Amino acid sequence: MSAAAPTHPLHRLLGAKSPEDREAAWTEFLEHHSKLILHTARRASAGHDDLMDRYTYVLDHLREDDFRRLRSFSLNVPPD
């Protein structure tokens, strides 16, 4: 295997050094996980507006403090 950057979206997000790389990795993370986040938010929502409010709330909190919540998550996917 090469010594290239890890391929899992969470690894790329947490390893991004520049603001541009972090934004690109965040976009990739959302492409990979948005359906799950939306599904989870939908389970506790009363309608479309409520769903979107919950989805936005989750995204805001995941981004907070340089992805603190995601950094505390233990990922069981080894980097490539």
C-alpha positions as CSV (number, residue, x, y, z in Angstrom):
1,M,0.0,0.0,0.0
2,S,1.1,3.5,-0.7
3,A,1.7,6.1,2.0
4,A,-1.0,8.3,0.5
5,A,-3.6,10.1,2.6
6,P,-6.2,7.8,4.3
7,T,-9.2,7.2,2.1
8,H,-12.0,7.1,4.6
9,P,-13.9,10.5,4.6
10,L,-13.5,10.9,8.4
11,H,-9.8,10.3,8.3
12,R,-9.4,12.8,5.5
13,L,-11.5,15.4,7.3
14,L,-9.7,15.0,10.6
15,G,-6.3,15.0,8.9
16,A,-6.9,18.0,6.7
17,K,-4.3,20.8,7.3
18,S,-5.5,23.8,5.2
19,P,-8.9,25.4,5.3
20,E,-9.4,24.5,1.7
21,D,-8.6,20.8,2.3
22,R,-10.9,20.9,5.4
23,E,-13.8,22.2,3.3
24,A,-13.2,19.6,0.6
25,A,-13.1,16.9,3.2
26,W,-16.2,18.2,5.0
27,T,-18.1,18.1,1.6
28,E,-16.9,14.5,1.0
29,F,-17.9,13.5,4.6
30,L,-21.4,14.9,4.0
31,E,-21.7,13.1,0.7
32,H,-20.8,9.9,2.5
33,H,-22.9,10.4,5.6
34,S,-25.8,12.8,4.9
35,K,-28.4,10.1,4.2
36,L,-27.7,8.6,7.6
37,I,-27.9,12.0,9.3
38,L,-31.1,12.8,7.5
39,H,-32.6,9.4,8.3
40,T,-31.8,9.9,12.0
41,A,-33.2,13.4,12.1
42,R,-36.3,12.3,10.3
43,R,-37.1,9.7,13.0
44,A,-37.5,12.6,15.5
45,S,-39.1,15.2,13.2
46,A,-42.6,16.4,12.9
47,G,-42.3,17.6,9.3
48,H,-40.0,18.9,6.6
49,D,-39.1,22.2,8.3
50,D,-38.4,20.4,11.6
51,L,-36.3,17.8,9.8
52,M,-34.2,20.4,8.2
53,D,-33.8,22.3,11.5
54,R,-32.6,19.1,13.1
55,Y,-30.3,18.2,10.2
56,T,-28.7,21.7,10.4
57,Y,-28.4,21.5,14.1
58,V,-26.5,18.2,13.8
59,L,-24.2,19.5,11.1
60,D,-23.5,22.7,13.1
61,H,-22.6,20.6,16.2
62,L,-20.4,18.2,14.2
63,R,-18.4,21.2,12.8
64,E,-18.2,23.0,16.2
65,D,-14.7,23.4,17.8
66,D,-12.8,22.1,14.8
67,F,-14.9,18.9,14.6
68,R,-14.4,18.1,18.3
69,R,-17.2,15.6,18.4
70,L,-15.9,13.7,15.4
71,R,-12.4,13.8,16.8
72,S,-13.6,12.1,19.9
73,F,-15.2,9.3,17.9
74,S,-13.2,6.1,17.6
75,L,-13.2,5.0,14.0
76,N,-12.7,1.3,13.5
77,V,-11.7,1.7,9.9
78,P,-7.9,1.4,9.5
79,P,-6.4,4.1,7.2
80,D,-5.3,2.8,3.8
